[in-house]
Amino acid sequence: MERMDEIRRKIAEADMVLVTIGDEFERIDCLRQDAAYQKVCNDIAMREAQWAYPLVSHFFLEKDAQLKEAYLAVKKWLEGKNYYVISAPVNGMIAESEIKQDRIVEPCGTCYRTQCSKGCEGSIRQTEPALIEEFASYIKGDKSWEELRLPVCDTCHAEMECNSLYAEHYLEEGYRKDWERYTKWLQGTVNRRLCVLELGVGMQYAGLLRFPAEKIVGINRKAELIRIHHQLSQLPLEIDGRGMGIPCNAVEYMAQAWKSMV
């Protein structure tokens, strides 16, 4: 509890706050314990339809109370702050949080965007509610894969799929404008008191989140790094003394933080 209070104090004292969200928020270990989830994942793997994984993951995480509490805590800690969030999970759960959507960038994609399966430029659009309903019916067993009615690309009429790293022809234009806004925001952190809150970032997204966070804090002597991860909470020697590492699962830690606030 004392460390939670210290983190909140550091965030309150910072001029700007950067939050990075990594693989622990994918909840893979929890999902793999669900036999129904495993069955669906095996089916889409057999069909070589891994592009559907973000939708499947989203469906099963909808009932994950702890994950939702973790996002509520993040939102609460950021109230009144000038912040930006880089989120790697593709399950779209951050879109259902109360975190400002214009302060979030999802470079790995999301289940809430679709693109042409052939990679047609300009094909990205918001996921149609009908597609989410179709997949809910498939996951529940009310429809077979063959019965799914997938939207098609306006240009080439190929089927649409989730705009994420799981797509065969991932279109980065889906997040490019958000990334440009983030980099402009990041430029404003120079010589400002910056708090980097790293939540559940392991080695899966190290090049995207972990190493850049260390570089940002290394350059800005007024910055601090708070790293929460169940195995990889260590801080590099270059920034030792300007941050803290907490060896806990970030989702569980933030869910506990939320419970302490209500």
N, C-alpha and C positions, 0 to 999 in steps of 0.2 A: 504493500500500500504506500509506503514512504517513497518508493521509486516512481509510482504513478503520480504522486503529488509533485515530485521533482520534474518529471516530464512535462506535466501541465504548466509548471512554473516556467520552464525553459521555453515552451511554446508561447506562453503569455508575454514573456520578455522579448521575444524575437520580433523583428520588423516584418519578416516574411517567413513562410513555412512551405517546405517542399515535402510532399508525402509520396513515397514509392511503395507500391503494393505488388507483392510477388506470389510465388507458387503456393505458399501455404494457404492463400485465399482461394485456390482452386479446389481445396478440400479432397484431394485425390485419395488419401488414406481412408477417409471416412466413406467416400463413395464406393471404394472397392469392397467394403464390408456389406454393401447392399447387393443381394443376389439379383434383384430385378435390374439394377443398373448394369451389372456385369453381363447379364443376358442381352440387353439391348446393345451394349458396346461390342459384344462378340458378333452380333448380327450385322451391325454397320461395318465392322472390320471385314467380315466375310464378303460383304458387298462392295468393299473398297470405297465406302462412302464416309470416310473419316471427317469430311467437311461438316457432317451433321453433329459431331461431338459437342460443339458449344450449345446447341439446342438441347441435347440430351442432358448435359451437365446442368444446364439452367433448370430444367424440369425437376430434377431430383434435389437440387439445392434450394428450391422454393420452400421446402419444409425444414431447412436448416436454421433453427432459431438462433443458434450460437453465432453463425455467420452474420445474420441480420443485426444481432446485438453489437457485433464488432464494428460494423459500418456505422451504427448509431453513435458509438463511442468516438469514432474518427470524426464524424460530423460535429459532435459536441465539442471536442477539443479544438476544432478549427473555427468555431464561432467567433466572428468579429475580426478574423485574421485575413491578411493578404496571402493567399495560398494557391498552390497548384498541385494536382495529383496525377502521377503517372501510374497507370494500372495495367498490369500485364495479363491478368486472368481474362479469359474469353467468354466466361459464363454469363456476362451481362448483369450480374447481381448488383454491381455498383450503380447501374442505371436506376435501380429501384430504391437506392438510398436517398437521403435528403441532401447529399453533397451537391453543390452547384455543378450542373452538367457542363456549363461553359468554362469550368476550371478543371476539367478532366480530359486527359488524352489516353487513348487505348491503342498503343502501337502494335499490339499483337492481334487486334481485331475484337469483334464482339458478335454475339448471337443476334444482336439487334440491328445489324446491317447485313444486307445480302449483295451478291455480285454475280455476274455471269460466270458460269462454270468454265467457259472458254477464255475468260479474261478480257472481255471487251471493255475498252476504256469508256468511262462515263456511264457504266452500267450499275454503279453502286446506288442503292436506295435503302430506305428504312425497311426492316423486316415487316412483312405484312402480318397483321393479327391472324389472318386465316392460316398462314403457314405454321404459326405457333400452335394453333388449335389442331391442325392436321397432325403435327408431331405428337401432341398430347394424346390424340386418339391412337396413334401408332404405338407409343410407349405403353399405354394402358392395355394394349392388345385388342382394341376395338377395330383397328384397321391393320391390314398387312402393308408391308413396304410398297408392294406393287399397286396398292390402292391409293397411295399418297398422291395428291394433286399439287405438284410443285409449280410455282410461278416461272415464267420464261423471260429471257432477255428480249428487250424491245428491238435490239439490233440483229441478232443472229438466231433468236428463238431457242437457244440452248437453255437448259434448266438453270435456275438461279440456285445459289448455295450460300452458306454463311461466309461473310467477309472476314476471314481470320487466317492465321498461319496454317490451319488445317486444310485450307483450300489448295487445290493443285496449282492454280494461277493466282496467288494472293495479290490483290490490288492495294498497294499502300496508299493510294489516293483517298481511301476511306478515312484515314486519320491525319492526312498531311496538313490540312488547315489548322487542326487542333494543335499539331506539333509546332507549327510556325508561331501560333499564339504563345505556346509554352516557351519556346526559345527566346521570344521577345521578352516575356516575363522574366526568364532566367537572367537575361542581361541586366535587368534592374536590381539583381541581388548583389552586384559588385559593391564591396565595402559596406554592405548592410548586415545587420545581425540576422543571420539565416539559421533556421533550425530545420535539419533534414531528418524526417521521421521515416525510417525504413522498416516496413512491416512484412515479415515473412519472405524476404528475398534470399533465395539460395543461389546455387550456381547455374540453375536453368536459365535465368535471365541476367546472369552476372554482367555480361557485356552491355546490356541495355540499361540496367538499373544499379547494380552493386558497384561496379568499378567507376562509372560516371559520378555516383554520389560521393565516393571517396575522393575523386579528383576535384569536385566542386568544393568540398570542405577543405581539401588540402590547399587550394589556391586562396580561398577566402578565409583569412585568419580570424574573422569575426563569426564564422560558421561553426556549428556543432552537429554531430551525427548521433542519432539515437537509433540503434540497430536491434531489432527484436526478431529472433529466429531460434528455433528449438535446438539447432546444431551449430549454426554458423553465425554466432553473435559477436565474434572477435572483431576488434577494431585494428586497423593497420598502425604500425608504429609512427607513421608520419603525422597522424592526427591524434595520437595518444594524449589524453588530457583535455581534449575538446569533444567529449561525447561519452556515451555509455553503451555497453552491450548487455542485453538482457537475454539469457538462454531459456526462452519460453516459446511455445507455439504462439505466433502473433495473433491468430484468431481467438484462441482461448484467452490470451492475455487481455485483448481489447474487449472481449465479452465480459470478462471479470471487471474491467474498468467501468463498463456501462452499468453493471449491477451495483457498483459502489456509488454511482451517481443518482440512482433512482430509489 
